[in-house]
Amino acid sequence: MLPPLLIVDDERATRDGLRSALEEEFEVYTAAGTAEALRILKSESIKLLLTDLRLGADSGMDLLDSALVLPEAPVVIMMTAYGSVDTAVEAMRRGAWHFVTKPLNLDEVEMLLKRALRSRTLESENRQLTRQVQQSHKLDRLLGKSPAMSQVCELLQQVAPTRATVLIEGESGTGKEIVAHTLHHLSGRPAAKLVIVHCAALSPQLLESELFGHEKGAFTGAAQRRIGRFEQADGGTIFLDEIGEIDPATQVKLLRILSERTLERVGSNTPIKIDVRVIAATNKSLRTLVDAGSFREDLFFRLNVVRIPMPPLRKRREDIVLLANSFLQEFASENHRPQKPLSDAALHLLLTYAWPGNVRELRTVIEHGVVMSNDPVIDTRHLPHFLLSDPPSHEDSFTSSKITLESSATFNLHALEANVIRSALAAAKGNRTQAADLLGVSRRTLQRKLKDLQH
């Protein structure tokens, strides 16, 4: 079923022209004025409203206000003449999704409508998904619909209610700490403490005291007894981040805790019984460290009861748009900026960049774009310059085909565009409509670009 679109314009030629151009992609309704438009909006399930700002004696602004208070409000795009752009900007402040200037570019109109529909669909899916997971498993901080993230969520739901020790492996920035928080929240003991220790940030001497505590006078400077992190976490969860960095002596003591659930403070021989669930994380392969002789194999077995591998962002590119949209909302709200969409060029850039810093790096890039853009959209010029100067990933946004640039310092947009189009077509198995949807452009635009590539 085609998405329902209502076109409102007091000029019949404009209505008929838009209907003819858009009826292959949308179920088109038309109206000449506000009263007729409201009747259609109340009787039909209209998803998209494309309306002129001036409707003869009526006002498109009044129609906007009336449409947005409906129980199922449509996404509204305003049409305006060049001289009334300021009014169109005011319409966006009042809730319009975007505006387009006359004379109309039909490709631009179709592209905006499809992007608006995807944005509304994504918002609806996000709200529904958030409600579902908050009511059941509360996995609301783990965004992603890729197969790799689906496997992570399934593991979390299976393992979280148990007492099993969990080892989270993955590159920096993939969300290991979020997984630890989620495991604790779903563990059946969420009211208890979650104690976090960043092992790589402490020297061996400090780490031992930090983890296990010490008695007064245990070493120079130990002026009083200190309760360690394991004791603080008693009844709850301890998260040991970068576990691969701990020294051999600390490994021995940690092994005893996992084996016997007891510890001894530094400077004491008195065992202390504790009830702590252990979650560990590393950006290295512990199996490799064991083979290299720098990590105890018996401790590895104790930690590796359940392993949760966190996929790098380049392995879950299906989630980039979902993550980017979430971050756009977050940082627009934090910085008191209007929420803006990404331009097609910016989106292509995000989909083909290597993301060595993973989701953490994507967050930083989106926040930069939100802060730097004063335009209706966030374009490539609003994103950090290193995205343009660094070569994109060897793994394309849709397939493993390679994308090359003419130099590491010059962004070859034409070459990128050609590769992305070919990859999208391959992902869509030759279906041009689906490929256009993946690229965020109209089918007409895709056909034109394909003709250009043939010359």
C-alpha positions, -999 to 999 in steps of 0.1 A, spaced: 0 0 0 13 34 -10 17 60 18 -11 86 18 -1 121 8 -23 152 9 -13 181 -14 -29 215 -6 -25 244 -31 -50 269 -44 -35 266 -79 -50 237 -98 -21 234 -121 3 230 -92 -19 203 -76 -23 184 -108 14 186 -116 24 173 -82 -2 145 -84 11 134 -118 47 134 -105 41 117 -72 13 92 -77 36 63 -85 52 66 -50 22 79 -29 -15 76 -26 -22 113 -35 -51 134 -22 -56 170 -32 -73 200 -17 -76 237 -27 -81 252 7 -81 247 45 -116 234 50 -114 207 23 -79 197 36 -92 193 72 -120 172 60 -96 148 43 -72 148 72 -100 138 96 -115 111 73 -83 96 58 -52 83 75 -29 109 59 8 104 67 22 134 47 9 169 42 24 191 15 8 225 17 14 260 3 18 288 28 -7 310 10 -40 294 0 -59 323 -14 -80 336 14 -68 308 37 -35 304 55 -12 274 53 0 283 88 -35 278 102 -37 245 84 -4 235 99 -16 243 134 -48 224 129 -31 194 114 -5 190 141 -31 187 169 -49 158 152 -47 124 170 -26 111 142 -8 142 130 8 140 96 44 151 88 40 186 73 62 201 45 55 237 35 58 251 0 67 288 -2 79 314 -27 114 327 -24 102 360 -8 86 342 22 114 320 34 113 337 68 77 327 71 86 291 62 112 291 89 86 303 114 64 274 102 92 250 111 94 265 146 57 257 149 62 221 139 66 218 102 92 192 92 107 211 63 99 236 36 106 237 -2 107 268 -23 88 276 -55 93 270 -84 94 234 -73 120 209 -81 100 176 -84 130 155 -75 136 176 -44 100 174 -34 99 136 -38 131 132 -19 119 153 10 86 135 12 103 101 13 128 113 39 100 128 60 81 95 58 112 75 69 118 99 97 82 95 110 83 57 106 116 56 125 103 78 153 72 56 155 93 24 156 116 38 181 87 48 204 72 14 200 105 -4 206 113 17 236 79 10 251 83 -27 246 118 -30 260 111 -7 289 81 -28 299 99 -61 296 137 -61 294 146 -24 296 172 -26 269 165 10 259 201 21 258 211 -5 233 201 8 199 203 -14 168 184 -37 146 213 -54 129 217 -92 133 248 -86 154 230 -64 179 200 -87 179 223 -115 191 237 -92 218 202 -84 231 192 -121 230 223 -130 251 216 -102 276 180 -114 281 192 -150 286 221 -142 309 211 -112 329 188 -129 355 215 -154 364 246 -151 386 270 -161 358 302 -141 353 302 -123 320 331 -113 298 324 -85 273 349 -82 244 350 -55 218 368 -25 205 368 8 223 337 27 218 314 -2 210 292 1 242 307 -24 266 299 -2 296 263 2 285 260 -36 283 273 -39 318 247 -14 331 220 -33 312 231 -66 327 230 -51 362 196 -35 356 181 -68 344 199 -89 370 172 -90 397 193 -69 420 191 -34 402 185 -16 435 219 -28 447 252 -11 437 269 -13 404 305 -5 411 327 4 381 365 0 381 387 12 351 416 -12 356 439 4 330 437 38 348 455 25 380 490 13 388 493 -23 401 498 -11 437 468 13 436 446 -12 417 451 -39 444 441 -15 472 412 -2 451 398 -36 444 404 -54 477 408 -25 502 436 -23 528 441 -21 566 456 8 584 494 7 582 494 -19 554 519 3 535 534 37 535 506 63 534 478 39 545 467 61 574 433 44 578 414 13 568 400 14 533 370 -6 520 377 -19 485 354 -19 455 345 -56 459 332 -50 494 314 -19 482 296 -40 456 286 -67 481 250 -77 471 253 -61 437 276 -61 407 312 -51 400 323 -41 365 360 -45 358 367 -26 326 399 -34 306 405 -65 327 433 -75 304 455 -48 319 457 -62 355 491 -74 367 499 -111 376 496 -106 414 462 -90 411 451 -118 388 459 -143 415 437 -125 441 409 -120 416 410 -158 408 404 -165 445 374 -142 446 359 -159 416 366 -193 430 358 -189 467 338 -157 468 361 -144 496 388 -117 497 414 -104 520 422 -67 524 459 -57 518 477 -61 551 452 -86 565 449 -124 566 412 -124 576 389 -137 548 358 -117 541 328 -134 524 312 -114 496 282 -119 473 292 -100 441 284 -106 404 314 -100 382 312 -85 348 345 -79 330 353 -61 297 383 -59 274 392 -43 241 418 -71 236 413 -108 231 420 -125 265 426 -158 246 455 -141 228 469 -127 260 467 -162 275 486 -176 246 512 -148 249 517 -157 286 505 -123 300 471 -135 314 464 -165 336 445 -193 317 426 -204 349 414 -168 354 404 -166 318 382 -197 322 366 -182 353 358 -149 336 347 -165 303 316 -182 316 295 -163 292 312 -142 265 293 -113 249 311 -100 217 304 -64 209 305 -58 172 323 -28 158 302 -2 140 317 -11 106 302 -46 112 267 -32 119 263 -4 94 225 -11 92 224 7 126 242 39 117 211 58 106 192 46 137 220 57 160 226 90 141 189 99 144 189 91 181 220 113 186 205 141 165 175 142 189 197 139 220 221 167 211 195 190 196 177 189 229 209 192 250 221 222 230 187 239 226 189 236 188 161 226 164 162 190 153 176 188 117 180 159 93 213 149 77 217 157 40 221 129 16 259 136 12 264 137 49 245 104 53 266 88 26 297 100 43 286 84 76 277 51 59 311 48 43 335 61 70 356 34 88 346 45 124 377 34 142 362 50 174 329 31 168 296 44 184 315 68 207 331 85 177 297 87 159 282 104 189 310 130 188 305 136 150 268 141 153 272 165 182 297 185 162 272 186 133 243 197 155 264 225 170 280 237 138 249 238 115 229 269 110 211 255 79 179 236 76 200 204 73 233 191 85 256 188 55 292 174 51 306 209 57 292 209 92 309 176 101 345 172 114 371 177 86 388 143 93 358 125 79 366 140 45 403 137 47 405 101 59 398 72 34 365 55 40 362 20 52 374 -9 30 340 -24 38 313 -5 20 281 6 36 262 -22 20 287 -47 7 324 -55 10 333 -36 -22 361 -11 -18 358 26 -21 389 46 -30 396 83 -29 419 101 -53 440 111 -23 439 109 14 434 147 16 408 151 -12 373 138 -11 363 124 -45 325 128 -42 318 115 -77 337 82 -70 320 78 -36 286 84 -51 292 58 -79 304 32 -54 275 38 -30 249 36 -58 264 3 -70 265 -11 -35 229 0 -28 217 -18 -60 236 -49 -50 220 -48 -15 186 -43 -31 193 -71 -56 187 -48 -85 154 -33 -72 158 4 -80 130 15 -57 145 -3 -28 180 10 -37 166 46 -38 151 41 -4 185 28 10 202 59 -5 175 84 7 168 97 -28 139 96 -52 137 68 -77 138 95 -104 170 108 -90 186 74 -89 176 67 -126 192 100 -136 224 92 -118 225 58 -133 223 73 -167 252 97 -158 273 68 -147 269 51 -181 284 81 -199 
